[in-house]
Amino acid sequence: MVYLPSKTVLFNEIIVDSMVDDIDRLLIDFLKENSRLSFADLGRKVNLSPSAVRERVQKMEELEVIQKYTIQLNEKKLGNDIEAFILLKVFPGQLKQVLKKIKNFEEIKEAHRVTGSQNIHLKVVVKNQLSLQGLIDQLMVFSDTNTFLILSEIQS
């Protein structure tokens, strides 16, 4: 085990727990709920000036605690009625190729390498059953698939 002083910074392998205090964690919680809050709004919530909040947020960005700001879409309102998880068991010798290929599917919203009998766990969003069937057919060229329809979201 390696022991590091509390201020040691190793980017990409950074130990940030001692660098992020309770106020930073509150800011993170507020930003998770609404990443468009202004520094002034955040400051009112944590009793800090906007400039103090800006400094804290910038520090967390530099440390890569905060990696990006994004939006959450209502896929059903965009015409995509089916969400599913697809587990892939990639055929031997094809994993590197598959990892490159799955980035080209716009239906794939998340992809994770996992342990267990499957190699890759995908979250996909498609318009309908026919679109899901087409996607599965494309994935079956290089892997066995196991598909689970998402009925509802419990927690995001």
C-alpha positions as CSV (number, residue, x, y, z in Angstrom):
1,M,0.0,0.0,0.0
2,V,1.3,3.5,-0.9
3,Y,0.8,6.3,1.6
4,L,0.4,9.8,0.1
5,P,0.3,13.2,1.8
6,S,-3.1,14.8,1.7
7,K,-2.2,17.3,-0.9
8,T,-0.5,14.9,-3.4
9,V,-2.1,15.2,-6.9
10,L,-1.9,12.3,-9.3
11,F,-4.1,13.2,-12.3
12,N,-6.1,10.3,-13.7
13,E,-5.3,8.4,-10.5
14,I,-6.0,11.2,-8.1
15,I,-6.9,10.7,-4.5
16,V,-9.4,13.5,-4.0
17,D,-11.3,12.6,-0.9
18,S,-9.1,14.7,1.3
19,M,-9.3,17.6,-1.2
20,V,-13.1,17.7,-1.4
21,D,-14.7,19.1,1.8
22,D,-18.4,19.1,2.9
23,I,-19.1,22.3,1.1
24,D,-17.7,21.0,-2.1
25,R,-19.9,17.9,-1.7
26,L,-23.0,20.1,-1.2
27,L,-22.1,22.0,-4.3
28,I,-21.8,18.7,-6.2
29,D,-25.3,17.7,-4.9
30,F,-26.8,20.9,-6.1
31,L,-25.1,20.7,-9.5
32,K,-26.3,17.1,-9.9
33,E,-29.8,18.4,-9.6
34,N,-29.3,21.4,-11.8
35,S,-26.0,22.0,-13.5
36,R,-27.2,25.4,-14.8
37,L,-27.3,27.0,-11.4
38,S,-25.3,30.2,-11.3
39,F,-22.5,30.7,-8.9
40,A,-24.6,33.3,-7.2
41,D,-27.5,30.8,-6.7
42,L,-25.1,28.1,-5.5
43,G,-23.5,30.7,-3.1
44,R,-26.9,31.4,-1.5
45,K,-27.4,27.8,-0.9
46,V,-24.1,27.2,0.8
47,N,-23.6,30.7,2.3
48,L,-20.6,31.6,0.2
49,S,-19.9,34.5,-2.3
50,P,-20.2,33.7,-6.0
51,S,-16.5,34.2,-6.4
52,A,-15.8,31.6,-3.7
53,V,-18.1,29.2,-5.3
54,R,-16.5,29.8,-8.7
55,E,-13.1,29.0,-7.2
56,R,-14.3,25.8,-5.6
57,V,-16.1,24.6,-8.8
58,Q,-13.0,25.4,-10.9
59,K,-10.8,23.5,-8.5
60,M,-13.1,20.5,-8.8
61,E,-13.0,20.8,-12.6
62,E,-9.2,21.0,-12.6
63,L,-9.0,17.9,-10.3
64,E,-11.5,16.2,-12.7
65,V,-13.9,15.6,-9.9
66,I,-16.4,17.5,-12.2
67,Q,-15.7,16.1,-15.6
68,K,-18.5,17.5,-17.7
69,Y,-21.9,19.2,-17.7
70,T,-24.7,17.6,-19.6
71,I,-28.4,17.4,-20.2
72,Q,-31.0,14.6,-19.6
73,L,-33.4,14.0,-22.5
74,N,-36.9,12.7,-22.4
75,E,-36.3,10.0,-25.1
76,K,-40.1,9.2,-25.4
77,K,-40.8,12.8,-26.4
78,L,-38.1,12.4,-29.1
79,G,-40.0,9.4,-30.5
80,N,-37.9,6.7,-28.9
81,D,-40.3,4.4,-27.1
82,I,-38.1,1.5,-26.1
83,E,-35.1,1.5,-23.6
84,A,-33.3,-1.7,-23.1
85,F,-30.1,-3.3,-21.6
86,I,-28.2,-5.6,-23.9
87,L,-25.5,-7.8,-22.5
88,L,-22.9,-8.9,-25.0
89,K,-20.7,-12.0,-24.9
90,V,-18.2,-11.1,-27.5
91,F,-16.9,-13.9,-29.7
92,P,-13.2,-14.9,-28.9
93,G,-10.6,-12.6,-30.5
94,Q,-13.1,-9.8,-31.3
95,L,-13.2,-7.7,-28.2
96,K,-10.9,-4.8,-29.4
97,Q,-12.8,-4.6,-32.7
98,V,-16.2,-4.6,-30.9
99,L,-15.1,-1.8,-28.5
100,K,-14.4,0.4,-31.5
101,K,-17.6,-0.6,-33.4
102,I,-20.1,0.1,-30.6
103,K,-19.1,3.8,-30.6
104,N,-20.7,4.1,-34.0
105,F,-24.2,3.1,-32.9
106,E,-26.3,6.2,-32.1
107,E,-28.8,3.9,-30.3
108,I,-26.2,3.0,-27.7
109,K,-26.4,5.6,-24.9
110,E,-24.1,3.8,-22.4
111,A,-21.5,1.0,-22.8
112,H,-19.6,-0.7,-19.9
113,R,-17.1,-3.5,-19.8
114,V,-18.3,-5.9,-17.0
115,T,-17.2,-9.0,-15.2
116,G,-19.1,-12.2,-15.4
117,S,-20.2,-14.4,-18.3
118,Q,-20.8,-11.3,-20.6
119,N,-18.1,-8.8,-21.6
120,I,-20.1,-5.6,-22.3
121,H,-23.3,-4.1,-20.9
122,L,-25.1,-1.6,-23.1
123,K,-28.0,0.7,-22.5
124,V,-29.9,1.4,-25.7
125,V,-32.7,3.6,-26.8
126,V,-34.7,2.9,-29.9
127,K,-37.9,4.0,-31.6
128,N,-39.7,0.6,-31.6
129,Q,-39.5,-3.2,-31.5
130,L,-38.4,-3.3,-35.1
131,S,-35.5,-0.9,-34.5
132,L,-34.5,-3.0,-31.4
133,Q,-34.5,-6.1,-33.6
134,G,-32.4,-4.4,-36.2
135,L,-29.8,-3.3,-33.6
136,I,-29.7,-6.8,-32.0
137,D,-29.2,-8.3,-35.5
138,Q,-26.2,-6.0,-36.0
139,L,-24.7,-6.9,-32.6
140,M,-25.2,-10.6,-33.2
141,V,-22.5,-10.5,-35.9
142,F,-19.8,-10.3,-33.3
143,S,-21.4,-11.4,-30.0
144,D,-24.1,-13.4,-28.3
145,T,-26.7,-11.0,-26.9
146,N,-29.1,-11.1,-24.0
147,T,-31.7,-8.3,-24.0
148,F,-33.7,-6.8,-21.1
149,L,-36.5,-4.3,-21.7
150,I,-36.6,-1.4,-19.2
151,L,-40.1,-1.1,-17.8
152,S,-39.5,1.9,-15.6
153,E,-36.7,3.8,-13.9
154,I,-36.4,3.5,-10.1
155,Q,-33.4,5.8,-9.6
156,S,-31.2,7.8,-11.8
